[in-house]
Amino acid sequence: MSDKLPTSQLAPEETSSSTSYKSRLIARFVLEHNPHLLDGSQRNVQRKSGKLQPPVMLSMQGPQGAGKSTLAASLQALLQDQPYGLNVAVVSLDDFYLTHQGLVDLADEHPENKLLHGRGQPGTHDVPLLKNTLRAISHINDSDNDLSTTTTTSSRTVNLPVFDKSLFNGQGDRAPLSIQIEGPLDIFILEGWSLGFRPLPPATLESYHAQPSPIPPPSRPPPYKMHDHPLAAIIQINANLRTISQEVYPFFPLHVVIRPRSYDYVYAWRLEQERQMKALNGGRGMEDEEVRRFVDRYMPAYEVWGNEALRAGLEAEEGEEAGGREVLELVFDEERRVVQS
């Protein structure tokens, strides 16, 4: 069935920064590991019999401004279109933030940890809600079969939360509305900026944080934003990340990583996004310096848990593996061109 897979070659009108090219690379990765999705006639038989396989669960990680939301939407459209005709749902990890009151309470509980003063970092998400939603999604293809008829109806729908970032003067809150998806579902995609980061041993964090110029260095120039926060704050985020990795990651056997050559690109990427948005909405949005401060809040996580050289060293030393996941890594240059996959 290799002839049915999306091509990994550039089309004449494309460059390696084209969203269409990147979405084909990811689609090929997904379909190579799930060849049953290429057999439309078999899927139709399964739907009629009510014996569908569970949806393929794919997680996608990429920093702010990398274009992961646009890429996820393009991937969804590609897989839903012919010749594949798959049912695909895309959800953002952002929609699983705590309620506004939950975020306020969290900040009050950790007055010295500025990383938890506002949404974003691991620990600011409603992990029980996320886990329950993922469990429901994984069973969305379960069906009630009425043996007296030829009709099979899905036994499940799943309501997905929506987080409205415009509420409370930009602090955000969970919206009263929700988005409902219905089975059968072929592929479910969850995308988020920190999704896939894994916790580090506390001793490693302590040694790494203590060095003015850590070895191995983060993939960005100094000064390092992790040094703006005490070690205790970093260890708390690490503990929160451990909870997410234990409760959420096992749902996803496939994972896509969008990795910039340097995380310093994120400042320019996020600023570009903000300026584009303001050009379309009459100038509403953050000023340039506000964008920089916004990205500053995320940079410690990129410097610590996004440091692949540090992680690779631990894996070599401890024999740690990626938890049984199949991983596709797309390395971007500053122009968001794929320079390695």
C-alpha contacts under 8 A as a table, 3 or more apart, distances in Angstrom:
res1	aa1	res2	aa2	distance
1	M	4	K	5.44
1	M	5	L	7.14
1	M	35	P	7.58
1	M	38	L	7.51
2	S	5	L	5.33
4	K	38	L	7.12
5	L	28	R	5.76
5	L	31	L	6.94
5	L	32	E	7.47
6	P	24	R	5.70
6	P	25	L	7.49
6	P	27	A	6.80
6	P	28	R	5.45
7	T	24	R	6.76
7	T	25	L	7.64
7	T	28	R	7.41
8	S	21	Y	7.48
8	S	24	R	6.56
8	S	25	L	5.70
8	S	28	R	7.51
9	Q	21	Y	7.88
10	L	14	E	5.88
10	L	15	T	6.72
10	L	16	S	7.23
10	L	21	Y	6.45
11	A	14	E	5.23
11	A	15	T	7.96
11	A	21	Y	7.84
14	E	17	S	7.83
14	E	18	S	5.83
14	E	20	S	7.90
14	E	21	Y	7.04
15	T	18	S	5.38
15	T	21	Y	7.60
15	T	337	R	7.70
16	S	21	Y	6.65
16	S	22	K	7.54
16	S	337	R	4.95
16	S	338	V	5.32
16	S	339	V	7.69
17	S	21	Y	7.49
17	S	22	K	7.49
17	S	335	E	7.15
17	S	336	R	5.47
17	S	337	R	3.97
17	S	338	V	6.16
18	S	21	Y	5.33
18	S	22	K	6.52
18	S	337	R	7.70
19	T	22	K	5.13
19	T	23	S	6.07
19	T	70	T	7.75
19	T	71	L	6.01
19	T	74	S	7.09
20	S	23	S	5.20
20	S	24	R	6.31
20	S	74	S	6.86
21	Y	24	R	5.25
21	Y	25	L	6.50
22	K	25	L	5.16
22	K	26	I	6.49
22	K	71	L	7.31
22	K	338	V	7.73
23	S	26	I	5.18
23	S	27	A	6.03
23	S	71	L	6.18
23	S	72	A	7.55
23	S	74	S	6.20
23	S	75	L	4.84
23	S	78	L	7.50
24	R	27	A	4.92
24	R	28	R	5.96
24	R	75	L	7.25
24	R	78	L	7.74
25	L	28	R	5.25
25	L	29	F	6.34
26	I	29	F	5.00
26	I	30	V	6.26
26	I	75	L	7.41
26	I	256	V	7.56
26	I	328	L	7.58
27	A	30	V	5.12
27	A	31	L	6.09
27	A	75	L	6.66
27	A	78	L	7.89
27	A	79	L	7.11
28	R	31	L	5.20
28	R	32	E	5.86
29	F	32	E	5.31
29	F	33	H	6.53
29	F	328	L	7.13
30	V	33	H	5.50
30	V	34	N	6.24
30	V	254	L	7.45
31	L	34	N	4.78
31	L	35	P	5.46
31	L	37	L	6.60
31	L	38	L	7.13
32	E	35	P	5.73
34	N	37	L	5.95
34	N	38	L	7.97
34	N	56	V	7.86
35	P	38	L	5.49
35	P	39	D	7.46
36	H	39	D	5.53
36	H	42	Q	7.94
36	H	43	R	7.96
37	L	40	G	6.94
37	L	43	R	7.47
37	L	84	Y	7.76
37	L	86	L	7.70
37	L	186	D	7.62
38	L	84	Y	6.57
39	D	42	Q	5.45
39	D	43	R	6.43
40	G	43	R	5.08
40	G	44	N	6.29
40	G	84	Y	7.35
40	G	85	G	7.83
41	S	44	N	5.12
41	S	45	V	6.38
42	Q	45	V	5.06
42	Q	46	Q	6.23
43	R	46	Q	5.01
43	R	47	R	6.12
43	R	52	L	7.35
44	N	47	R	5.07
44	N	48	K	6.27
45	V	48	K	5.25
45	V	49	S	6.22
46	Q	49	S	5.06
46	Q	50	G	5.86
46	Q	51	K	5.10
46	Q	52	L	5.14
47	R	50	G	5.06
47	R	51	K	6.47
47	R	52	L	5.91
47	R	152	T	7.78
47	R	184	P	7.80
48	K	51	K	7.93
48	K	150	T	7.77
48	K	151	T	7.46
48	K	152	T	6.56
49	S	52	L	7.93
49	S	152	T	7.35
50	G	142	D	7.62
50	G	143	S	5.91
50	G	144	D	7.66
50	G	145	N	6.65
50	G	152	T	6.11
51	K	142	D	7.75
51	K	143	S	7.80
52	L	141	N	6.13
52	L	142	D	7.43
52	L	184	P	7.76
53	Q	141	N	7.05
54	P	138	S	5.91
54	P	139	H	6.43
54	P	140	I	7.36
54	P	141	N	5.88
54	P	142	D	7.90
54	P	185	L	7.78
54	P	186	D	7.41
55	P	137	I	7.72
55	P	138	S	6.27
55	P	140	I	7.80
55	P	141	N	7.27
55	P	185	L	5.61
55	P	186	D	4.58
55	P	187	I	4.98
55	P	188	F	6.40
56	V	186	D	6.14
56	V	187	I	4.61
56	V	188	F	6.12
57	M	138	S	7.89
57	M	187	I	6.05
57	M	188	F	5.04
57	M	189	I	6.23
57	M	251	F	6.75
57	M	252	F	5.04
57	M	253	P	6.59
57	M	254	L	6.57
58	L	187	I	7.37
58	L	188	F	6.12
58	L	189	I	4.83
58	L	190	L	6.46
58	L	252	F	5.56
58	L	253	P	6.91
58	L	254	L	4.89
58	L	255	H	5.64
58	L	256	V	7.59
59	S	189	I	5.67
59	S	190	L	4.86
59	S	191	E	5.78
59	S	195	L	7.16
59	S	196	G	7.70
59	S	252	F	6.13
59	S	254	L	6.42
59	S	255	H	4.79
59	S	256	V	6.28
60	M	68	K	7.72
60	M	189	I	7.23
60	M	190	L	6.19
60	M	191	E	4.54
60	M	192	G	6.45
60	M	195	L	6.74
60	M	196	G	7.74
60	M	255	H	5.74
60	M	256	V	4.64
60	M	257	V	6.01
60	M	258	I	7.76
61	Q	68	K	7.54
61	Q	191	E	5.88
61	Q	192	G	5.28
61	Q	193	W	5.27
61	Q	194	S	6.14
61	Q	195	L	5.12
61	Q	196	G	6.36
61	Q	255	H	7.83
61	Q	256	V	6.21
61	Q	257	V	4.96
61	Q	258	I	6.02
62	G	66	A	6.26
62	G	67	G	7.94
62	G	68	K	6.04
62	G	191	E	7.95
62	G	192	G	6.68
62	G	193	W	4.93
62	G	194	S	7.24
62	G	257	V	6.13
62	G	258	I	4.64
62	G	259	R	6.48
63	P	66	A	5.67
63	P	68	K	7.91
63	P	193	W	4.90
63	P	194	S	7.53
63	P	258	I	7.44
63	P	259	R	7.68
63	P	266	V	6.76
64	Q	67	G	7.54
64	Q	193	W	6.44
64	Q	266	V	6.22
64	Q	269	W	7.26
64	Q	270	R	6.04
65	G	68	K	7.72
65	G	266	V	6.27
65	G	269	W	4.61
65	G	270	R	4.60
65	G	272	E	7.78
65	G	273	Q	6.41
66	A	258	I	7.58
66	A	266	V	7.44
66	A	269	W	6.62
66	A	336	R	6.94
67	G	70	T	5.31
67	G	71	L	6.01
68	K	71	L	4.85
68	K	72	A	5.91
68	K	191	E	7.30
68	K	258	I	7.81
69	S	72	A	5.07
69	S	73	A	6.25
69	S	92	S	7.93
69	S	191	E	7.27
70	T	73	A	5.18
70	T	74	S	6.20
71	L	74	S	5.01
71	L	75	L	6.06
72	A	75	L	5.02
72	A	76	Q	6.14
72	A	90	V	6.93
72	A	189	I	7.65
72	A	191	E	7.59
73	A	76	Q	5.02
73	A	77	A	6.28
73	A	90	V	7.24
74	S	77	A	5.12
74	S	78	L	6.14
75	L	78	L	5.09
75	L	79	L	6.21
76	Q	79	L	5.37
76	Q	80	Q	6.07
76	Q	88	V	5.83
76	Q	89	A	7.19
76	Q	90	V	7.22
77	A	80	Q	5.15
77	A	81	D	6.04
78	L	81	D	5.37
78	L	82	Q	7.90
79	L	82	Q	7.52
79	L	84	Y	5.69
79	L	85	G	6.36
79	L	86	L	5.67
79	L	87	N	7.77
79	L	88	V	7.27
80	Q	84	Y	6.28
80	Q	85	G	4.56
80	Q	86	L	4.59
80	Q	87	N	5.87
80	Q	88	V	6.58
81	D	84	Y	6.03
81	D	85	G	5.12
81	D	86	L	7.36
82	Q	85	G	5.11
86	L	185	L	7.86
86	L	186	D	5.93
86	L	187	I	7.55
87	N	184	P	7.41
87	N	185	L	5.19
87	N	186	D	5.12
87	N	187	I	6.52
88	V	185	L	6.30
88	V	186	D	5.94
88	V	187	I	4.78
88	V	188	F	5.84
88	V	189	I	7.63
89	A	181	I	7.71
89	A	185	L	7.57
89	A	187	I	6.50
89	A	188	F	4.99
89	A	189	I	6.16
90	V	188	F	6.11
90	V	189	I	4.70
90	V	190	L	6.02
90	V	191	E	7.64
91	V	95	D	7.64
91	V	188	F	7.99
91	V	189	I	6.22
91	V	190	L	5.00
91	V	191	E	6.47
92	S	95	D	5.73
92	S	96	F	7.81
92	S	190	L	5.64
92	S	191	E	5.00
92	S	192	G	5.96
93	L	96	F	5.56
93	L	97	Y	7.58
93	L	190	L	6.43
93	L	191	E	5.89
93	L	192	G	4.99
93	L	195	L	7.89
94	D	97	Y	5.77
94	D	120	G	7.90
94	D	125	H	7.97
94	D	163	F	6.85
94	D	192	G	6.86
95	D	161	P	5.90
95	D	162	V	4.93
95	D	163	F	4.54
95	D	174	R	7.60
96	F	125	H	5.54
96	F	126	D	5.69
96	F	127	V	7.68
96	F	129	L	7.31
96	F	130	L	6.33
96	F	161	P	6.67
96	F	162	V	7.50
96	F	163	F	6.96
97	Y	119	R	6.85
97	Y	120	G	7.95
97	Y	124	T	5.83
97	Y	125	H	4.06
97	Y	126	D	5.63
97	Y	163	F	6.90
97	Y	174	R	7.52
98	L	101	Q	7.76
98	L	102	G	5.30
98	L	103	L	5.84
98	L	119	R	7.97
98	L	124	T	5.93
98	L	125	H	5.11
98	L	126	D	5.00
98	L	173	D	7.64
98	L	174	R	7.37
99	T	102	G	4.90
99	T	103	L	6.22
99	T	172	G	7.95
99	T	173	D	5.09
99	T	174	R	5.24
100	H	103	L	5.10
100	H	104	V	6.24
100	H	168	F	7.97
100	H	171	Q	7.28
100	H	172	G	6.21
100	H	173	D	4.59
100	H	174	R	7.09
101	Q	104	V	4.99
101	Q	105	D	6.08
102	G	105	D	5.09
102	G	106	L	6.08
103	L	106	L	5.02
103	L	107	A	6.27
103	L	117	H	7.54
103	L	118	G	6.37
103	L	119	R	6.84
103	L	124	T	6.59
104	V	107	A	5.26
104	V	108	D	6.28
104	V	117	H	7.71
104	V	118	G	7.72
105	D	108	D	5.02
105	D	109	E	6.17
106	L	109	E	5.09
106	L	110	H	6.39
106	L	116	L	6.92
106	L	117	H	7.55
106	L	124	T	7.67
107	A	110	H	5.16
107	A	111	P	5.90
107	A	113	N	7.79
107	A	114	K	7.91
107	A	116	L	5.69
107	A	117	H	4.84
107	A	118	G	7.22
108	D	111	P	5.47
110	H	113	N	5.42
110	H	114	K	7.95
110	H	116	L	7.05
111	P	114	K	7.18
111	P	117	H	7.99
112	E	233	A	7.71
113	N	116	L	5.80
113	N	117	H	7.16
113	N	229	H	7.58
113	N	233	A	5.23
114	K	117	H	5.08
114	K	229	H	7.64
114	K	233	A	7.84
115	L	118	G	7.42
115	L	121	Q	6.68
115	L	233	A	7.21
115	L	297	R	6.59
116	L	119	R	7.09
116	L	120	G	7.94
116	L	121	Q	6.67
116	L	123	G	7.32
116	L	124	T	6.91
118	G	124	T	7.61
118	G	171	Q	7.06
119	R	124	T	5.51
119	R	125	H	7.88
119	R	171	Q	7.62
120	G	124	T	6.21
120	G	125	H	8.00
120	G	298	Y	7.47
121	Q	124	T	5.84
121	Q	194	S	7.92
121	Q	237	I	7.23
121	Q	298	Y	7.22
121	Q	301	A	7.97
122	P	125	H	6.61
122	P	194	S	7.69
122	P	237	I	6.02
122	P	240	N	5.53
122	P	241	L	5.52
122	P	244	I	7.60
123	G	126	D	7.97
123	G	237	I	6.73
123	G	240	N	5.07
123	G	241	L	7.27
126	D	129	L	5.45
126	D	130	L	6.25
127	V	130	L	4.94
127	V	131	K	5.97
127	V	244	I	6.91
127	V	247	E	7.58
127	V	248	V	7.86
128	P	131	K	5.11
128	P	132	N	6.07
129	L	132	N	5.22
129	L	133	T	6.08
130	L	133	T	5.10
130	L	134	L	6.15
130	L	248	V	7.58
131	K	134	L	5.14
131	K	135	R	6.12
131	K	247	E	6.52
131	K	248	V	6.05
132	N	135	R	5.08
132	N	136	A	6.21
133	T	136	A	5.07
133	T	137	I	6.15
133	T	158	V	7.27
133	T	159	N	7.88
133	T	160	L	7.32
134	L	137	I	4.92
134	L	138	S	6.09
134	L	248	V	7.94
134	L	251	F	7.13
135	R	138	S	5.15
135	R	139	H	6.60
135	R	251	F	7.94
136	A	139	H	5.24
136	A	140	I	6.06
136	A	158	V	6.56
137	I	140	I	4.93
137	I	158	V	6.67
137	I	188	F	7.86
138	S	141	N	7.61
138	S	251	F	7.99
139	H	142	D	5.50
139	H	156	R	7.76
140	I	154	S	7.59
140	I	155	S	7.50
140	I	156	R	5.36
140	I	157	T	6.58
140	I	158	V	7.37
140	I	182	E	7.18
140	I	183	G	5.24
140	I	184	P	6.58
140	I	185	L	7.01
141	N	154	S	6.62
141	N	155	S	7.69
141	N	156	R	7.34
141	N	183	G	5.29
141	N	184	P	4.93
141	N	185	L	6.47
142	D	154	S	6.64
142	D	155	S	6.14
142	D	156	R	7.06
143	S	152	T	7.05
143	S	153	T	6.19
143	S	154	S	4.74
143	S	155	S	4.67
143	S	156	R	7.43
144	D	152	T	6.71
144	D	153	T	6.30
144	D	154	S	6.58
144	D	155	S	5.54
145	N	151	T	7.67
145	N	152	T	5.45
145	N	153	T	7.17
146	D	149	T	5.82
146	D	150	T	7.61
146	D	151	T	7.06
146	D	152	T	6.71
147	L	150	T	7.20
154	S	157	T	7.68
154	S	182	E	7.48
154	S	183	G	5.73
154	S	184	P	6.73
155	S	183	G	7.97
156	R	182	E	6.67
156	R	183	G	6.54
157	T	180	Q	6.70
157	T	181	I	5.78
157	T	182	E	4.50
157	T	183	G	6.41
158	V	180	Q	5.64
158	V	181	I	5.46
158	V	182	E	6.48
159	N	178	S	6.01
159	N	179	I	5.54
159	N	180	Q	4.41
159	N	181	I	6.50
160	L	178	S	5.49
160	L	179	I	4.99
160	L	180	Q	6.05
160	L	181	I	7.65
161	P	174	R	7.18
161	P	175	A	7.44
161	P	177	L	7.37
161	P	178	S	4.92
161	P	179	I	6.55
162	V	174	R	5.94
162	V	175	A	5.51
162	V	176	P	7.91
162	V	177	L	6.79
162	V	178	S	5.69
162	V	179	I	7.21
163	F	172	G	6.90
163	F	173	D	5.74
163	F	174	R	4.30
163	F	175	A	5.48
164	D	167	L	6.02
164	D	172	G	5.45
164	D	173	D	5.55
164	D	174	R	5.90
164	D	175	A	5.60
165	K	170	G	5.53
165	K	171	Q	6.27
165	K	172	G	3.93
165	K	173	D	6.49
166	S	169	N	6.24
166	S	170	G	4.56
166	S	171	Q	7.00
166	S	172	G	5.52
167	L	170	G	5.49
167	L	171	Q	6.27
167	L	172	G	4.46
167	L	173	D	5.89
168	F	171	Q	5.24
168	F	172	G	5.63
168	F	173	D	7.25
169	N	172	G	7.31
175	A	178	S	7.37
182	E	185	L	7.27
185	L	188	F	7.36
191	E	195	L	6.98
192	G	195	L	5.16
194	S	197	F	5.65
196	G	245	S	7.53
196	G	249	Y	7.24
196	G	255	H	7.56
196	G	257	V	7.89
197	F	241	L	7.47
197	F	245	S	7.92
197	F	305	W	5.76
197	F	306	G	6.68
198	R	241	L	6.51
198	R	242	R	6.78
198	R	245	S	6.38
198	R	305	W	6.58
199	P	238	N	5.34
199	P	239	A	7.18
199	P	241	L	5.73
199	P	242	R	5.31
199	P	245	S	7.74
199	P	305	W	7.03
200	L	204	T	6.62
200	L	205	L	6.64
200	L	238	N	6.88
200	L	305	W	7.50
200	L	311	R	7.95
201	P	204	T	5.26
201	P	205	L	6.47
202	P	205	L	5.00
202	P	206	E	6.17
202	P	235	I	6.73
203	A	206	E	5.11
203	A	207	S	6.28
204	T	207	S	5.27
204	T	208	Y	5.96
205	L	208	Y	5.09
205	L	209	H	5.84
205	L	231	L	7.90
205	L	234	I	7.80
205	L	235	I	7.28
206	E	209	H	5.29
206	E	210	A	6.12
206	E	231	L	6.80
207	S	210	A	5.29
207	S	211	Q	6.87
208	Y	211	Q	5.81
208	Y	214	P	5.65
208	Y	215	I	7.13
209	H	212	P	7.75
209	H	214	P	7.19
209	H	226	M	7.32
209	H	227	H	6.98
209	H	231	L	6.73
210	A	214	P	7.81
211	Q	214	P	4.90
211	Q	215	I	7.81
213	S	217	P	6.66
213	S	222	P	7.82
214	P	217	P	4.99
214	P	218	P	7.52
215	I	310	L	7.88
216	P	309	A	6.16
216	P	310	L	5.90
217	P	220	R	7.88
217	P	307	N	7.76
217	P	309	A	7.99
218	P	221	P	7.58
218	P	302	Y	7.86
218	P	303	E	5.00
218	P	304	V	7.24
218	P	306	G	7.96
218	P	307	N	5.51
219	S	261	R	6.87
219	S	262	S	4.83
219	S	263	Y	5.96
219	S	264	D	7.73
219	S	303	E	7.16
219	S	307	N	6.78
220	R	262	S	5.14
220	R	263	Y	5.53
220	R	264	D	5.25
220	R	303	E	7.81
221	P	224	Y	7.47
221	P	264	D	7.35
224	Y	227	H	5.91
224	Y	228	D	7.74
224	Y	300	P	7.46
224	Y	303	E	7.42
225	K	228	D	5.30
225	K	229	H	7.57
225	K	296	D	6.78
225	K	299	M	6.10
225	K	300	P	5.29
225	K	303	E	7.78
226	M	229	H	5.68
226	M	234	I	7.75
226	M	299	M	7.29
226	M	300	P	4.29
226	M	301	A	7.68
226	M	303	E	6.98
226	M	304	V	7.60
227	H	230	P	6.98
229	H	233	A	6.31
229	H	234	I	7.16
230	P	233	A	5.46
230	P	234	I	6.83
231	L	234	I	5.15
231	L	235	I	6.17
232	A	235	I	5.06
232	A	236	Q	6.17
233	A	236	Q	5.12
233	A	237	I	6.44
234	I	237	I	5.24
234	I	238	N	6.17
235	I	238	N	4.87
235	I	239	A	6.23
236	Q	239	A	5.09
236	Q	240	N	6.34
237	I	240	N	4.98
237	I	241	L	6.09
238	N	241	L	4.97
238	N	242	R	6.22
239	A	242	R	5.03
239	A	243	T	6.54
240	N	243	T	5.19
240	N	244	I	6.53
241	L	244	I	5.09
241	L	245	S	6.09
242	R	245	S	5.05
242	R	246	Q	6.16
243	T	246	Q	5.23
243	T	247	E	6.01
244	I	247	E	5.16
244	I	248	V	5.35
244	I	249	Y	6.99
245	S	248	V	5.65
245	S	249	Y	5.05
245	S	250	P	7.60
246	Q	249	Y	6.32
246	Q	250	P	6.96
247	E	250	P	6.95
248	V	251	F	5.98
248	V	252	F	7.83
249	Y	252	F	5.59
250	P	253	P	7.01
250	P	323	G	7.88
252	F	255	H	6.82
252	F	325	R	7.22
253	P	324	G	7.01
253	P	325	R	4.61
253	P	326	E	6.18
254	L	325	R	5.58
254	L	326	E	4.98
254	L	327	V	6.06
255	H	325	R	6.74
255	H	326	E	6.23
255	H	327	V	4.82
255	H	328	L	6.39
256	V	327	V	5.71
256	V	328	L	4.80
256	V	329	E	5.88
256	V	330	L	7.63
257	V	327	V	7.31
257	V	328	L	6.21
257	V	329	E	4.70
257	V	330	L	6.10
258	I	329	E	6.08
258	I	330	L	4.94
258	I	331	V	6.00
258	I	332	F	7.06
259	R	329	E	7.01
259	R	330	L	6.08
259	R	331	V	4.74
259	R	332	F	6.06
260	P	263	Y	5.89
260	P	265	Y	7.16
260	P	331	V	5.52
260	P	332	F	4.65
260	P	333	D	5.98
260	P	334	E	7.36
260	P	336	R	7.92
261	R	331	V	6.47
261	R	332	F	6.10
261	R	333	D	5.69
261	R	334	E	7.58
262	S	265	Y	5.89
262	S	333	D	7.86
262	S	334	E	7.95
263	Y	266	V	5.62
263	Y	299	M	7.90
263	Y	302	Y	6.87
263	Y	303	E	7.93
264	D	267	Y	6.03
264	D	268	A	7.77
265	Y	268	A	5.48
265	Y	269	W	6.12
265	Y	334	E	5.92
266	V	269	W	4.95
266	V	270	R	5.84
266	V	295	V	7.39
267	Y	270	R	5.45
267	Y	271	L	6.12
267	Y	291	V	7.67
267	Y	292	R	6.24
267	Y	295	V	6.37
268	A	271	L	5.09
268	A	272	E	6.06
269	W	272	E	5.14
269	W	273	Q	6.37
270	R	273	Q	5.07
270	R	274	E	6.28
270	R	291	V	7.13
270	R	295	V	7.69
271	L	274	E	5.12
271	L	275	R	6.21
271	L	288	D	6.66
271	L	291	V	6.16
271	L	292	R	7.71
272	E	275	R	5.25
272	E	276	Q	6.17
273	Q	276	Q	5.18
273	Q	277	M	6.21
274	E	277	M	5.12
274	E	278	K	6.20
274	E	285	G	6.85
274	E	286	M	6.98
274	E	291	V	7.73
275	R	278	K	5.09
275	R	279	A	6.13
276	Q	279	A	5.14
276	Q	280	L	6.60
277	M	280	L	5.30
277	M	281	N	6.28
277	M	283	G	7.86
277	M	284	R	7.97
277	M	285	G	7.62
278	K	281	N	5.14
278	K	282	G	5.89
278	K	283	G	4.17
278	K	284	R	5.36
278	K	285	G	5.98
279	A	282	G	6.06
279	A	283	G	5.94
280	L	283	G	7.44
281	N	284	R	6.08
286	M	289	E	7.93
286	M	290	E	5.59
286	M	291	V	6.06
287	E	290	E	5.17
287	E	291	V	6.36
288	D	291	V	5.16
288	D	292	R	6.52
289	E	292	R	5.05
289	E	293	R	6.33
290	E	293	R	5.10
290	E	294	F	6.05
291	V	294	F	4.91
291	V	295	V	6.28
292	R	295	V	5.23
292	R	296	D	6.13
293	R	296	D	4.89
293	R	297	R	6.74
294	F	297	R	5.68
294	F	298	Y	7.47
295	V	298	Y	5.37
295	V	299	M	6.29
296	D	299	M	5.15
296	D	300	P	7.58
297	R	300	P	7.01
298	Y	301	A	5.74
298	Y	302	Y	6.86
299	M	302	Y	5.07
299	M	303	E	6.13
300	P	303	E	5.04
300	P	304	V	6.11
301	A	304	V	5.20
301	A	305	W	5.51
301	A	306	G	6.51
302	Y	305	W	5.74
302	Y	306	G	4.30
302	Y	307	N	6.64
303	E	306	G	5.75
303	E	307	N	5.71
304	V	307	N	5.51
305	W	308	E	7.63
305	W	311	R	7.77
307	N	310	L	5.46
307	N	311	R	6.47
308	E	311	R	4.88
308	E	312	A	5.80
309	A	312	A	5.06
309	A	313	G	6.18
310	L	313	G	5.24
310	L	314	L	6.51
311	R	314	L	5.17
311	R	315	E	6.22
312	A	315	E	5.04
312	A	316	A	6.15
313	G	316	A	5.21
313	G	317	E	6.18
314	L	317	E	5.01
314	L	318	E	5.75
314	L	319	G	7.61
314	L	320	E	7.13
315	E	318	E	5.23
315	E	319	G	4.94
315	E	320	E	4.42
315	E	321	E	6.63
316	A	319	G	5.50
316	A	320	E	7.25
317	E	320	E	7.97
321	E	324	G	7.04
322	A	325	R	5.87
328	L	341	S	7.08
329	E	340	Q	7.80
329	E	341	S	5.54
330	L	338	V	6.25
330	L	339	V	7.63
330	L	340	Q	5.93
330	L	341	S	4.70
331	V	338	V	5.64
331	V	339	V	5.70
331	V	340	Q	5.06
331	V	341	S	6.37
332	F	335	E	7.42
332	F	336	R	4.86
332	F	337	R	5.20
332	F	338	V	4.79
332	F	339	V	5.82
332	F	340	Q	7.41
333	D	336	R	5.18
333	D	337	R	5.44
333	D	338	V	6.77
333	D	339	V	6.53
334	E	337	R	7.32
338	V	341	S	7.14
